[in-house]
Amino acid sequence: MACQGSQSDKLSCPQHPNAILVEDYRAGDMICPLCGMVIGDRVVDVGTEWRTFTGDLGVKDRSRVGAAESSLLKSGGELTTVMDISYGQNEQYASWAINSNSAGATDKGLKNGLREISIMADRIRLPKVIIDQAQTLFHQVHDEKLIRGRSYDAVAAACLFIACRQEDVPRSFKEICSISRFNKKDIGRCFKHLKRVLPQFAQPGSNAPANSPEKFMSRFCSNLGLPSNVEKMATHIAQSAEKRNIAPGRVYLSIYATAIYMAAIVTGFKKSVKEIHDAVGVAEGTIRHIYKEVYRHRVDIFPDSIQFKEAVINLPLP
């Protein structure tokens, strides 16, 4: 926010000594309204302020009263107030202030996108390296004006999806959808658009790494508290089902969810369909439907060396 302050009594512009200086509290500068010269700069600390006072609550409050300057934001500022100055010697300053506000408006969309990435990542506890990667990617597409006509938040979600792949911590479209305000189709369109327009994806063989189903399987089994032998068996079931084309047209996550369900039953670590749904994000009805298709081939899809032959034969009816 820009306003006149007491510092102007001690400083003066060498070109316009009689001009009343304007103090920009946001940037910490003293500015001549006639020529725009910065007379005194950085009179305040622009770092993060952690101290707030909570009165008589008696609790420790470390909430921020303002974010630190971001290296990804050109202006580095949060807000800019344009004062209605249109008279006498301050007309030039009025024009300067309006131009500054236009630059701030350009940063607003960028700042909102960067914040949205942080919020989404926090919801599923993604590490900072992924947040940084996604924000850098968003900054690139924003600067190169590659997202015109598209929702900034949907593009932010697509950038987070790509960053997860690039850092080898894959997340499915469903997982990204669950932490954003957009559906799979919207985010998928932005993802395809970014793959098409980003220079790093334009060269042959430089595509974003594909999601590995095996990594999903490991994470889902871990979330369900299942041991490694269940994970290995579930992986074998899923791969056998896909190889035999038992559930044609099904997304691999749906097949993997069903495989985990079957492997857990056979090994004595039974999980309900709802528990599988909560961990994987596949609808309960979908799991039951695929189980019905796979059940008929249950003897063929389990490993030959399995010690649970009887349990396989006696799997519950669909």
C-alpha positions in Angstrom: 0.0 0.0 0.0 1.3 3.4 -0.9 0.7 6.4 1.3 2.5 9.5 2.7 4.6 9.0 5.8 6.8 10.8 8.3 10.0 9.6 6.5 9.3 12.2 3.8 10.1 14.9 6.3 13.8 13.8 6.5 14.4 13.0 2.8 14.0 14.9 -0.4 14.4 14.3 -4.1 17.6 16.0 -5.5 15.6 16.9 -8.7 12.4 18.1 -7.0 13.4 19.1 -3.4 9.9 20.6 -2.8 8.0 17.5 -3.8 6.2 15.6 -1.0 7.6 12.1 -1.1 5.3 9.1 -1.1 6.1 6.1 1.1 5.4 2.6 -0.3 5.0 0.5 2.8 4.7 -2.7 0.7 8.2 -2.3 -0.9 9.6 -0.1 1.9 10.6 2.7 -0.5 10.4 6.5 -0.5 9.4 7.6 -4.0 9.3 11.0 -5.7 5.8 11.5 -7.2 7.1 13.7 -10.0 9.9 11.6 -11.4 9.4 8.2 -9.8 13.0 8.2 -8.3 13.4 5.9 -5.3 15.0 8.2 -2.6 15.1 5.8 0.4 14.7 2.0 -0.2 14.1 -1.0 2.0 13.0 0.9 5.1 11.1 -2.2 6.2 11.8 -6.0 6.4 9.9 -7.8 3.7 10.5 -11.3 5.2 7.9 -13.4 6.9 6.5 -12.0 10.1 5.7 -14.8 12.6 4.8 -12.8 15.7 1.1 -12.0 16.3 -0.5 -11.2 19.6 -3.6 -13.1 20.7 -4.7 -11.0 23.7 -5.6 -13.0 26.8 -6.0 -16.3 25.1 -2.8 -17.6 26.7 -1.9 -19.7 23.7 1.1 -19.6 21.4 0.1 -18.2 18.1 2.6 -18.6 15.2 0.3 -17.6 12.4 1.7 -15.5 9.7 0.5 -11.9 9.1 2.0 -11.9 5.7 3.9 -14.3 3.3 7.5 -13.8 2.5 8.4 -12.6 -1.0 8.2 -15.4 -3.5 11.0 -15.9 -6.0 8.4 -17.1 -8.5 6.5 -13.8 -8.3 7.8 -10.9 -10.4 6.4 -8.1 -8.2 6.9 -10.1 -5.0 3.9 -8.3 -3.5 0.5 -9.3 -2.2 -1.7 -6.2 -2.7 -1.4 -2.8 -4.3 -3.8 0.0 -3.6 -4.3 2.6 -6.3 -5.1 6.1 -4.9 -7.3 8.4 -6.8 -4.7 11.2 -7.4 -5.5 13.3 -10.5 -4.5 16.8 -9.6 -1.5 19.1 -9.8 2.0 17.7 -9.5 0.8 14.2 -8.5 -0.8 13.3 -11.9 2.4 11.6 -13.0 2.4 9.5 -9.8 -1.2 8.5 -10.5 -0.2 7.1 -13.9 2.7 5.2 -12.3 0.5 3.7 -9.6 -2.1 2.5 -12.2 0.7 0.8 -14.2 2.0 -0.8 -11.1 -1.4 -2.2 -10.3 -1.6 -3.7 -13.8 1.6 -5.6 -13.2 0.1 -6.8 -9.9 -3.0 -8.1 -11.6 -0.7 -10.1 -13.9 0.9 -11.7 -10.9 -2.5 -12.4 -9.3 -3.4 -15.4 -11.5 0.2 -16.7 -11.0 0.0 -16.3 -7.3 -3.4 -18.1 -7.1 -2.1 -21.0 -9.1 1.0 -21.4 -7.0 -1.1 -21.3 -3.8 -3.6 -23.9 -5.3 -0.7 -26.3 -5.9 0.5 -26.0 -2.3 -3.0 -26.5 -1.0 -3.7 -29.6 -3.1 -0.2 -31.1 -2.3 -0.8 -30.6 1.4 -4.1 -32.6 1.3 -2.2 -35.7 0.3 1.1 -34.9 2.0 3.2 -34.6 -1.1 6.9 -33.6 -0.4 8.2 -30.1 -1.0 10.3 -31.3 -4.0 7.1 -32.1 -5.9 5.5 -28.8 -4.9 8.5 -26.9 -6.1 8.5 -28.9 -9.4 4.8 -28.3 -10.0 5.1 -24.6 -9.2 8.1 -24.1 -11.5 6.1 -25.9 -14.3 3.1 -23.6 -13.6 5.3 -20.5 -13.6 6.7 -21.6 -17.0 3.3 -22.1 -18.7 2.0 -18.8 -17.2 5.0 -16.8 -18.4 4.8 -18.3 -21.9 1.1 -17.6 -22.0 0.3 -21.3 -22.7 -2.9 -21.4 -20.6 -5.1 -18.8 -22.1 -8.7 -19.8 -22.1 -8.2 -22.5 -19.5 -8.9 -22.5 -15.8 -5.8 -21.7 -13.8 -6.7 -24.1 -11.0 -7.2 -27.0 -13.5 -3.8 -26.3 -15.0 -2.4 -26.2 -11.5 -3.8 -29.7 -10.9 -2.3 -30.9 -14.2 1.1 -29.5 -13.3 0.9 -31.3 -9.9 0.0 -34.6 -11.8 3.0 -34.1 -14.1 5.4 -33.2 -11.2 4.4 -36.4 -9.4 5.3 -38.4 -12.5 8.6 -36.6 -13.0 9.6 -37.1 -9.3 8.7 -40.8 -9.5 5.9 -40.5 -7.0 2.9 -41.2 -9.3 -0.6 -40.3 -8.4 -3.7 -41.3 -10.4 -6.0 -38.8 -12.1 -8.7 -39.9 -9.5 -6.4 -38.9 -6.6 -5.6 -35.5 -8.2 -9.3 -35.0 -8.8 -10.1 -35.8 -5.2 -8.0 -32.9 -4.0 -9.1 -30.4 -6.7 -12.3 -28.8 -7.8 -12.2 -30.4 -11.3 -13.2 -33.7 -12.7 -10.9 -36.2 -14.5 -11.9 -34.9 -18.0 -11.0 -31.3 -17.2 -7.6 -32.2 -15.7 -6.9 -34.7 -18.5 -7.5 -32.1 -21.1 -5.1 -29.7 -19.4 -2.5 -32.5 -19.1 -2.7 -33.3 -22.8 -2.5 -29.6 -23.7 0.6 -29.1 -21.6 2.2 -32.2 -23.1 1.6 -30.7 -26.5 2.8 -27.2 -25.9 5.7 -27.5 -23.4 9.1 -27.5 -25.0 10.5 -30.2 -22.8 7.8 -32.6 -24.0 8.3 -31.7 -27.7 11.4 -33.7 -28.3 11.0 -37.4 -29.1 11.4 -39.6 -26.1 11.1 -36.7 -23.7 7.6 -37.4 -22.5 6.5 -37.3 -18.9 7.2 -40.8 -17.3 4.2 -43.0 -17.4 2.5 -44.1 -14.2 3.7 -47.5 -13.1 0.9 -49.8 -11.9 3.4 -51.7 -9.7 4.1 -48.5 -7.7 0.4 -48.0 -7.2 0.1 -51.6 -6.0 2.9 -51.2 -3.4 1.4 -47.9 -2.1 -2.2 -49.3 -1.9 -1.1 -52.4 0.0 1.0 -50.4 2.3 -2.0 -48.1 3.1 -4.1 -51.2 3.8 -1.4 -52.6 6.1 -0.9 -55.7 4.0 2.4 -57.5 4.0 4.7 -57.9 0.9 3.5 -61.5 0.1 0.0 -60.2 -0.4 1.3 -57.4 -2.6 3.2 -59.9 -4.7 0.2 -62.2 -5.1 -2.1 -59.3 -6.0 0.4 -58.2 -8.6 0.5 -61.7 -10.1 -3.4 -61.9 -10.1 -3.7 -58.5 -11.8 -1.1 -59.2 -14.5 -2.6 -62.7 -15.2 -6.0 -61.2 -15.6 -4.8 -58.5 -18.0 -2.7 -61.1 -20.0 -5.8 -63.3 -20.3 -8.0 -60.3 -21.2 -10.4 -61.3 -18.5 -11.7 -57.8 -17.8 -11.4 -56.1 -21.2 -11.7 -52.3 -21.3 -11.2 -51.9 -17.6 -8.8 -49.3 -16.1 -5.8 -51.0 -14.5 -6.6 -49.5 -11.1 -9.9 -51.3 -11.1 -8.2 -54.6 -11.8 -5.6 -53.9 -9.2 -8.2 -53.1 -6.6 -10.0 -56.4 -7.3 -6.7 -58.3 -7.2 -5.8 -56.9 -3.8 -9.3 -57.9 -2.5 -8.8 -61.5 -3.7 -5.2 -61.9 -2.5 -6.1 -60.5 0.9 -8.9 -63.1 1.3 -6.8 -66.1 0.3 -3.8 -65.1 2.5 -6.0 -64.6 5.6 -5.7 -60.7 5.6 -9.3 -60.2 4.4 -10.3 -56.6 3.7 -13.8 -55.5 2.9 -14.8 -54.0 -0.4 -15.3 -50.6 1.3 -11.7 -50.7 2.8 -10.4 -51.4 -0.7 -12.5 -48.6 -2.1 -11.2 -46.1 0.5 -7.5 -47.0 -0.2 -7.7 -47.2 -4.0 -10.5 -44.9 -4.9 -12.3 -47.4 -7.1 -16.1 -47.6 -6.7 -17.3 -50.6 -4.6 -19.7 -51.6 -7.5 -16.8 -51.7 -9.9 -14.8 -54.0 -7.6 -17.7 -56.3 -7.2 -18.4 -56.4 -11.0 -14.8 -57.2 -11.9 -14.6 -59.8 -9.1 -17.5 -61.6 -10.7 -15.6 -61.7 -14.0 -12.3 -62.8 -12.5 -13.9 -65.3 -10.1 -14.6 -67.8 -13.0 -10.9 -67.9 -13.7 -9.7 -68.0 -10.1 -7.8 -71.3 -10.4 -5.8 -70.1 -13.5 -4.8 -66.6 -12.3 -3.2 -67.5 -9.0 0.5 -68.5 -8.8 1.2 -72.2 -9.5 3.3 -72.6 -6.3 0.6 -71.1 -4.1 0.0 -72.8 -0.8 -3.6 -71.7 -0.5 -5.2 -73.9 -3.3 -8.2 -74.7 -1.1 -8.7 -71.1 -0.2 -8.6 -70.2 -3.9 -11.2 -72.7 -4.7 -13.4 -71.6 -1.8 -13.3 -67.9 -2.5 -16.7 -66.4 -1.7 -19.3 -66.4 -4.4 -19.7 -63.0 -6.2 
